[in-house]
Amino acid sequence: MLKTIRLILLLSLIIAASISIATGAQAASSRIDVLKIDGVINPVVANYIERGITQAEEDNAVVCIIQMDTPGGLDTSMRDMVQDIVNSQVPVVVYVSPSGARAASAGVFITMAAHIAAMSPNTAIGAAHPVAIGTGGEAQMSEEMEEKVVNDAAAYIRSIADAHGRNMEWAEKAVRESVSATEQEALELNIIDMVAPDLDSLISQLDGRQVTMLDNSVITLNTQEATTNQNPMSPVEGFLYAISDPNIATILLSLAILGITIEIYSPGLIFPGVFGGVSLFLALYSLGILPINYAGLALIGLAGGLFIAEIYTASFGIFITGGIASLVIGSLILFSGRPELFQPEPWLIPTIAAVIGSIAAFIIYRVVHIHRQQAKTGREELPGKTAIVKRTLEPEGTVLYKGELWTALLDKGQAKLGEEVTITKSEGLKLYVTKKQQNIK
């Protein structure tokens, strides 16, 4: 009797464990991953979507929803995203949302590539002419080249639309004629599959729908009991996406020039140099993502060189004036001819010019002040005076004397930052110094 009871208990435990495991597995697979795109399509967004779809595949999600509001973006990034969606092992839904959102330019291709395409009320889709999509190439295309690009884009979107049984004629018009459609027009024209006012309504409508995957297998969606998992950009992805904005890129480049110039003008401050260096690397990353005109970048680099030249040659503002002009012109043509979404705000460049101009005016004032002091005091009083090392003398460096920075040459050895040295003579704008003798008691 006791053995029978033990056997029954053992069987009960096994059954309970099996039910628990099965329930857990079902719960793990009954999940809907939601990704969100809000802005320009670029490599950062493409990498985010690739990561999100891969994670949905690994976790056996029921479906992956891409909630999208975009004015368009880069052609290469758009094509990467289309490939990720088409090759996904999990059904992908592109949902143009929330109300007031749009899927323009590159967003049309991405929406067409989805296994299921949906839109919110008061949204729009269309205007996919390739000229409005950043390609990273030359700003101006010949008529022959533009025709080739348009034909390629038209064939590409027809292929995408045909794979999902959508309106190929309208898709081609979106490329060739930049036509657009509201959500209701898109539904009637067989551009999308459904209209849903919110995410919950979309998930409810998805339940029971059948989706044909790339390998021709048919999946029936079971979303009724599925839980929603929001999968936003990681902090690193969010940061990289933020600095990939043309306004931020222009500001970072200007801050880099400013920080490095201030560090060279006043060695030893350290922070401006570090800040300028970090800004420079971030700016180069951002510009590497954006479609830019390299002539503009070269002019901005020339501006930095002219600012530094002013410090060493004291041209009384000639180099700085040229530097500001080079900075403004370079900033104007950096994104010249690119789509509007890849251009900085009109007020940004004048603001940057005004700020750097004000700092440049201060530098000119200091240079003039130094030269006036030199004429007033004379060179004869310099020998025997004490100066402070501001940049290590090994043997040449920089010293500070009466608030003025001088290039100095040490007679022997090395003098480190903060040490006192004695001026022995001066020639032009260079001081000859020696280490101060230490009193021995």
C-alpha positions as CSV (number, residue, x, y, z in Angstrom):
1,M,0.0,0.0,0.0
2,L,2.8,2.4,0.9
3,K,4.7,1.6,-2.3
4,T,1.5,2.3,-4.3
5,I,1.1,5.7,-2.6
6,R,4.8,6.6,-3.3
7,L,4.4,5.6,-7.0
8,I,1.3,7.8,-7.3
9,L,3.1,10.7,-5.7
10,L,6.1,10.2,-8.0
11,L,3.9,10.1,-11.1
12,S,2.1,13.2,-9.9
13,L,5.4,15.1,-9.5
14,I,6.5,14.0,-13.0
15,I,3.2,15.1,-14.5
16,A,3.3,18.5,-12.7
17,A,6.9,19.1,-13.7
18,S,6.1,18.3,-17.4
19,I,3.1,20.6,-17.3
20,S,5.3,23.4,-15.8
21,I,8.0,22.9,-18.4
22,A,5.5,22.9,-21.2
23,T,3.8,26.0,-19.9
24,G,7.1,27.7,-19.5
25,A,8.1,26.9,-23.0
26,Q,4.8,28.1,-24.3
27,A,5.1,31.4,-22.3
28,A,8.6,31.9,-23.6
29,S,7.5,31.5,-27.2
30,S,4.3,33.5,-26.8
31,R,6.0,36.9,-27.0
32,I,5.8,39.8,-29.3
33,D,8.9,42.0,-29.7
34,V,8.3,45.6,-30.5
35,L,11.1,47.8,-32.1
36,K,10.8,51.5,-32.6
37,I,12.1,53.8,-35.3
38,D,11.5,57.5,-34.9
39,G,13.7,59.5,-37.3
40,V,16.1,59.2,-40.2
41,I,17.1,55.8,-41.5
42,N,20.9,55.4,-41.1
43,P,23.5,52.7,-40.2
44,V,22.7,53.0,-36.5
45,V,19.0,52.2,-37.1
46,A,19.9,49.4,-39.5
47,N,22.2,47.8,-36.8
48,Y,19.4,48.2,-34.2
49,I,16.8,46.5,-36.4
50,E,19.3,43.7,-37.2
51,R,19.9,43.2,-33.5
52,G,16.2,43.3,-32.7
53,I,15.2,40.8,-35.4
54,T,18.0,38.4,-34.4
55,Q,17.0,38.6,-30.7
56,A,13.4,37.8,-31.7
57,E,14.5,34.8,-33.6
58,E,16.7,33.5,-30.8
59,D,13.8,33.9,-28.3
60,N,11.3,32.3,-30.6
61,A,9.0,35.4,-30.6
62,V,5.6,35.0,-32.2
63,V,6.2,38.1,-34.3
64,C,8.4,41.2,-34.4
65,I,6.7,44.5,-34.8
66,I,8.6,47.6,-36.1
67,Q,6.8,50.7,-35.1
68,M,8.0,53.3,-37.5
69,D,7.8,57.1,-38.2
70,T,10.5,58.2,-40.6
71,P,11.1,60.9,-43.3
72,G,13.4,58.6,-45.1
73,G,17.2,58.1,-45.0
74,L,20.2,56.4,-46.6
75,D,19.7,54.0,-49.4
76,T,22.4,51.6,-48.2
77,S,20.9,51.4,-44.7
78,M,17.4,50.9,-46.1
79,R,18.6,48.0,-48.3
80,D,20.2,46.4,-45.2
81,M,17.0,46.6,-43.3
82,V,15.0,45.2,-46.2
83,Q,17.3,42.2,-46.4
84,D,17.0,41.6,-42.6
85,I,13.2,41.7,-42.8
86,V,13.0,39.5,-45.9
87,N,15.4,36.9,-44.5
88,S,13.9,36.9,-41.0
89,Q,12.8,33.6,-39.5
90,V,10.2,35.4,-37.5
91,P,7.3,37.2,-39.2
92,V,8.0,41.0,-39.3
93,V,5.2,43.6,-39.1
94,V,6.0,47.2,-40.0
95,Y,3.5,49.5,-38.3
96,V,3.5,53.2,-39.4
97,S,2.5,54.8,-36.1
98,P,1.5,56.8,-34.1
99,S,-1.1,59.1,-35.6
100,G,0.5,61.8,-37.7
101,A,3.5,59.5,-38.5
102,R,4.8,58.8,-42.0
103,A,6.7,56.3,-44.0
104,A,8.4,58.5,-46.6
105,S,11.3,57.8,-49.0
106,A,13.3,54.9,-47.6
107,G,10.3,54.1,-45.3
108,V,8.2,53.0,-48.3
109,F,10.7,50.3,-49.2
110,I,10.8,49.1,-45.6
111,T,7.0,49.0,-45.2
112,M,6.7,47.1,-48.5
113,A,9.2,44.5,-47.4
114,A,7.2,43.6,-44.2
115,H,5.4,40.3,-44.0
116,I,2.4,42.4,-42.8
117,A,2.2,46.2,-43.3
118,A,-0.1,48.3,-41.1
119,M,-0.8,52.0,-40.5
120,S,-2.4,54.1,-37.9
121,P,-5.2,56.6,-38.7
122,N,-4.0,60.0,-40.0
123,T,-0.7,58.6,-41.3
124,A,0.9,58.7,-44.8
125,I,3.1,56.6,-47.0
126,G,4.9,57.5,-50.3
127,A,7.3,59.9,-52.1
128,A,10.1,57.3,-52.6
129,H,12.0,59.1,-55.4
130,P,15.6,58.0,-55.1
131,V,16.9,61.6,-55.4
132,A,15.4,62.2,-52.0
133,I,17.1,59.2,-50.5
134,G,20.7,59.8,-49.4
135,T,23.1,57.7,-51.3
136,G,26.4,59.2,-50.0
137,G,27.5,59.8,-53.6
138,E,27.8,63.0,-55.6
139,A,25.1,65.6,-54.8
140,Q,24.4,66.3,-58.5
141,M,23.7,63.5,-60.9
142,S,23.7,63.6,-64.6
143,E,20.4,62.9,-66.3
144,E,21.7,59.5,-67.5
145,M,22.9,58.5,-64.0
146,E,19.6,59.7,-62.4
147,E,17.6,57.6,-64.9
148,K,19.7,54.5,-64.0
149,V,19.2,55.1,-60.3
150,V,15.4,55.6,-60.7
151,N,15.1,52.5,-62.8
152,D,17.1,50.5,-60.3
153,A,14.9,51.7,-57.4
154,A,11.7,51.1,-59.4
155,A,12.7,47.5,-60.2
156,Y,13.7,47.0,-56.6
157,I,10.4,48.2,-55.1
158,R,8.4,46.2,-57.6
159,S,10.2,43.1,-56.6
160,I,9.6,43.7,-53.0
161,A,5.9,44.5,-53.5
162,D,5.4,41.4,-55.8
163,A,6.9,39.1,-53.1
164,H,4.1,40.1,-50.7
165,G,1.3,40.4,-53.3
166,R,1.1,44.2,-52.9
167,N,0.3,46.9,-55.5
168,M,3.4,47.0,-57.8
169,E,2.1,49.7,-60.0
170,W,1.6,52.1,-57.1
171,A,5.0,51.2,-55.7
172,E,6.6,52.1,-58.9
173,K,4.7,55.4,-59.1
174,A,6.0,56.2,-55.5
175,V,9.5,55.9,-56.9
176,R,9.1,57.5,-60.3
177,E,6.4,60.1,-59.5
178,S,6.7,60.6,-55.8
179,V,3.1,59.8,-55.2
180,S,1.8,59.4,-51.6
181,A,-1.3,57.8,-50.0
182,T,-3.2,58.1,-46.7
183,E,-3.8,55.0,-44.6
184,Q,-7.3,54.5,-46.0
185,E,-6.1,55.0,-49.6
186,A,-3.2,52.6,-48.9
187,L,-5.6,50.0,-47.6
188,E,-7.9,50.3,-50.6
189,L,-4.9,50.2,-53.1
190,N,-3.5,47.1,-51.5
191,I,-0.4,48.8,-50.4
192,I,-0.9,47.8,-46.8
193,D,-2.8,44.9,-45.1
194,M,-4.6,46.7,-42.2
195,V,-5.3,49.9,-40.3
196,A,-5.0,49.8,-36.6
197,P,-5.5,52.8,-34.2
198,D,-3.0,51.5,-31.6
199,L,-0.7,48.6,-30.8
200,D,-3.2,46.6,-28.9
201,S,-5.7,46.8,-31.8
202,L,-2.9,45.7,-34.2
203,I,-2.0,42.7,-32.1
204,S,-5.6,41.7,-31.9
205,Q,-6.0,41.9,-35.7
206,L,-2.8,39.9,-36.2
207,D,-4.3,36.9,-34.4
208,G,-5.0,34.1,-36.7
209,R,-3.5,35.6,-39.8
210,Q,-1.3,33.5,-42.0
211,V,2.1,34.6,-43.2
212,T,4.2,33.1,-46.0
213,M,7.9,33.2,-45.1
214,L,10.9,33.3,-47.5
215,D,11.1,29.4,-47.6
216,N,7.4,29.3,-48.6
217,S,6.4,27.9,-45.2
218,V,3.1,29.3,-43.8
219,I,2.9,30.5,-40.2
220,T,-0.4,31.1,-38.5
221,L,0.0,33.9,-35.9
222,N,-1.2,33.3,-32.4
223,T,-1.0,36.7,-30.7
224,Q,-4.1,36.5,-28.4
225,E,-2.2,35.3,-25.4
226,A,1.2,36.7,-26.2
227,T,2.9,39.2,-24.0
228,T,4.4,42.4,-25.5
229,N,8.1,43.0,-25.1
230,Q,9.4,46.5,-25.8
231,N,12.9,46.3,-27.2
232,P,14.2,49.9,-27.6
233,M,17.6,51.1,-28.6
234,S,20.3,50.4,-26.1
235,P,22.0,53.5,-24.4
236,V,25.0,53.1,-26.7
237,E,22.8,52.8,-29.8
238,G,20.7,55.8,-28.7
239,F,23.9,57.9,-28.2
240,L,25.3,57.0,-31.5
241,Y,22.0,57.7,-33.2
242,A,21.8,61.1,-31.5
243,I,25.3,62.2,-32.7
244,S,24.5,61.1,-36.3
245,D,22.4,64.1,-36.7
246,P,23.9,66.8,-39.1
247,N,23.3,69.5,-36.5
248,I,25.2,67.6,-33.9
249,A,27.9,66.7,-36.3
250,T,28.4,70.4,-37.2
251,I,28.5,71.4,-33.6
252,L,30.9,68.7,-32.6
253,L,33.3,69.6,-35.4
254,S,33.2,73.3,-34.3
255,L,33.8,72.4,-30.7
256,A,36.7,70.2,-31.7
257,I,38.4,73.1,-33.5
258,L,37.6,75.5,-30.7
259,G,38.9,73.2,-27.9
260,I,42.1,72.3,-29.7
261,T,42.8,76.0,-30.5
262,I,42.2,77.1,-26.9
263,E,44.6,74.3,-25.7
264,I,47.3,75.4,-28.1
265,Y,46.8,79.1,-27.2
266,S,47.0,78.3,-23.4
267,P,49.0,75.1,-22.9
268,G,48.4,73.2,-19.7
269,L,44.7,73.8,-19.4
270,I,44.2,70.2,-20.4
271,F,40.4,70.1,-20.4
272,P,39.9,72.1,-23.7
273,G,42.4,69.8,-25.4
274,V,40.7,66.6,-24.1
275,F,37.2,68.0,-24.9
276,G,38.3,69.0,-28.4
277,G,39.9,65.7,-29.1
278,V,36.8,63.7,-28.0
279,S,34.6,66.0,-30.0
280,L,36.8,65.5,-33.1
281,F,36.5,61.7,-32.9
282,L,32.7,61.8,-32.3
283,A,32.4,64.3,-35.2
284,L,34.4,62.0,-37.5
285,Y,32.2,59.1,-36.6
286,S,29.0,61.1,-37.2
287,L,30.3,62.4,-40.6
288,G,31.3,58.9,-41.6
289,I,27.6,58.0,-41.4
290,L,26.2,61.1,-43.1
291,P,26.5,61.9,-46.9
292,I,28.9,64.8,-46.9
293,N,30.9,66.9,-49.4
294,Y,34.5,66.4,-48.5
295,A,35.5,69.8,-49.9
296,G,33.5,71.3,-47.1
297,L,35.3,69.1,-44.6
298,A,38.7,70.2,-46.0
299,L,37.7,73.9,-45.6
300,I,36.7,73.4,-42.0
301,G,40.1,71.7,-41.4
302,L,41.8,74.7,-43.0
303,A,39.8,77.0,-40.6
304,G,41.4,75.1,-37.7
305,G,44.8,75.5,-39.2
306,L,44.4,79.2,-39.7
307,F,43.2,79.6,-36.1
308,I,46.3,77.9,-34.8
309,A,48.5,79.9,-37.2
310,E,47.2,83.1,-35.7
311,I,48.5,82.0,-32.3
312,Y,52.0,81.5,-33.5
313,T,52.4,84.3,-36.0
314,A,50.3,87.1,-34.5
315,S,48.9,88.4,-37.8
316,F,46.6,90.7,-35.9
317,G,43.4,89.0,-37.1
318,I,44.2,88.2,-40.7
319,F,44.4,84.4,-40.1
320,I,41.5,84.4,-37.8
321,T,39.3,86.3,-40.3
322,G,40.3,83.9,-43.0
323,G,39.6,81.0,-40.6
324,I,36.1,82.2,-39.8
325,A,35.4,82.7,-43.5
326,S,36.7,79.2,-44.2
327,L,34.6,77.7,-41.4
328,V,31.4,79.3,-42.6
329,I,31.9,78.4,-46.2
330,G,33.0,74.9,-45.3
331,S,29.9,74.4,-43.1
332,L,27.6,75.6,-45.8
333,I,28.9,73.2,-48.5
334,L,29.5,70.3,-46.1
335,F,26.0,69.0,-46.7
336,S,25.4,71.1,-49.9
337,G,23.1,69.4,-52.4
338,R,22.1,66.6,-50.0
339,P,18.5,65.9,-49.1
340,E,16.9,68.3,-46.6
341,L,16.9,65.8,-43.8
342,F,20.7,65.6,-44.0
343,Q,21.2,69.4,-43.7
344,P,21.7,71.4,-40.5
345,E,19.3,74.0,-39.4
346,P,19.7,77.4,-41.2
347,W,20.4,79.2,-37.9
348,L,23.1,76.9,-36.7
349,I,26.0,78.1,-38.9
350,P,25.6,81.8,-38.2
351,T,25.4,81.0,-34.5
352,I,28.6,79.0,-34.6
353,A,30.3,81.7,-36.6
354,A,29.3,84.3,-34.0
355,V,30.5,82.3,-31.1
356,I,33.9,81.5,-32.6
357,G,34.2,85.0,-33.9
358,S,33.7,86.3,-30.3
359,I,36.4,84.0,-29.0
360,A,38.6,84.9,-32.0
361,A,38.2,88.6,-31.1
362,F,39.4,87.9,-27.6
363,I,42.5,86.2,-28.9
364,I,43.2,89.1,-31.2
365,Y,42.8,91.5,-28.3
366,R,45.3,89.4,-26.2
367,V,47.8,89.3,-29.0
368,V,47.6,93.1,-29.6
369,H,47.8,93.6,-25.8
370,I,51.0,91.5,-25.7
371,H,52.7,93.4,-28.5
372,R,51.8,96.7,-26.9
373,Q,53.3,95.7,-23.6
374,Q,56.5,94.6,-25.4
375,A,56.8,98.0,-27.0
376,K,56.2,99.8,-23.8
377,T,58.5,97.9,-21.4
378,G,61.3,97.1,-23.8
379,R,63.5,94.0,-24.0
380,E,66.2,95.3,-21.7
381,E,64.2,94.5,-18.6
382,L,63.6,90.9,-19.4
383,P,67.0,89.3,-18.4
384,G,67.0,88.2,-14.8
385,K,63.2,88.0,-14.6
386,T,61.4,84.9,-13.5
387,A,59.0,83.0,-15.7
388,I,56.8,79.9,-15.1
389,V,57.0,76.9,-17.4
390,K,53.6,76.2,-19.1
391,R,54.8,73.6,-21.6
392,T,57.8,71.4,-20.7
393,L,61.1,72.8,-21.9
394,E,63.1,69.9,-23.5
395,P,64.8,72.2,-24.4
396,E,62.1,74.2,-26.2
397,G,58.7,74.9,-24.8
398,T,56.4,77.7,-23.5
399,V,56.7,79.9,-20.4
400,L,54.4,82.5,-18.8
401,Y,55.7,85.9,-17.9
402,K,53.4,88.7,-16.7
403,G,50.4,87.0,-18.1
404,E,52.0,86.5,-21.5
405,L,53.0,83.2,-23.2
406,W,56.4,83.1,-24.7
407,T,58.3,80.5,-26.7
408,A,61.4,79.7,-24.6
409,L,64.6,77.7,-25.0
410,L,66.3,76.2,-22.0
411,D,70.1,76.2,-21.9
412,K,70.5,72.7,-20.6
413,G,68.5,69.8,-19.1
414,Q,64.7,69.9,-18.8
415,A,62.2,72.1,-17.0
416,K,58.7,70.6,-16.3
417,L,55.3,72.3,-16.1
418,G,55.1,74.7,-13.1
419,E,58.8,75.1,-12.6
420,E,60.4,78.6,-12.3
421,V,63.1,79.6,-14.8
422,T,65.2,82.7,-15.1
423,I,65.3,84.7,-18.4
424,T,68.8,85.2,-19.7
425,K,68.1,87.1,-22.9
426,S,65.5,87.5,-25.7
427,E,65.6,87.4,-29.5
428,G,62.5,88.3,-31.4
429,L,59.6,86.5,-29.8
430,K,61.8,83.8,-28.2
431,L,63.2,83.8,-24.7
432,Y,66.4,82.1,-23.6
433,V,66.1,80.8,-20.0
434,T,68.0,78.8,-17.4
435,K,66.8,76.9,-14.3
436,K,66.7,78.9,-11.1
437,Q,69.5,78.2,-8.7
438,Q,68.3,76.5,-5.5
439,N,69.5,78.0,-2.2
440,I,71.4,75.4,-0.2
441,K,71.3,75.9,3.6
